[in-house]
């Protein structure tokens, strides 16, 4: 789970930086694009977390 969280941060980091930069400089188009990118990049990790919420580890391919 630790590696999944690190991957989520690394994948979404450019979108977070773009959003913050757009916020600081008042670029609404960049903020919207970064928000869409952030939302799309987070979806796989939300689905994986939802699927693993009751997993015991036996069905995870280990």
N, C-alpha and C positions, 0 to 999 in steps of 0.2 A: 504494500500500500504506500510505503514511503516513496518508492520509485515512481509510482503513478502520480503522486502529488508533485514531485519534482518535475516530471514530464509536463504536467499541466501548467506549472508556472513557466517553464521554458517555452512552451508553445504559445502561451498567451502573453508573454512578456512584451513582444513588439507591439501588440495591440494596446496593452496598458500604457506603454511609453507614448505611443501615438495619441492616445486619448488625453493623457496628461499634457502633452505638448500642445495639442489643439485647444485644450482648456485654458492653458496659460496664455496662448497667443490669440485666442478668440476665433479660431478657425473652426466653424461649425461643421463644414463638410468633412474635415479630417476627424472630428469627434464622432460624427455619424458613421463614417467608414470604419473607424476603430471599434466602435460599439458593436457593429454588425460582425466584424471579424472576431471580436472577443466572444460574442454569443455563439457563433458557429464553432469556434475552436473549443469551447467549454462543453458543448453537447456530448461528445463521446465519453468524456470523463464523468459527466452526470449519469449517463446511461450505465456505464460500468459500475459506478458506485451503487446505483439502484439495483443492478443485477446481483451485486455481491453483498447486499445488506443482510441476507440471512445465510450466506454461504459458510460452510464449515471448513472448506479447503479441500474436501474430498472430490468435489466436482470442478475444480479449477485447473485441471490438467497437470497436477503435480504428482 
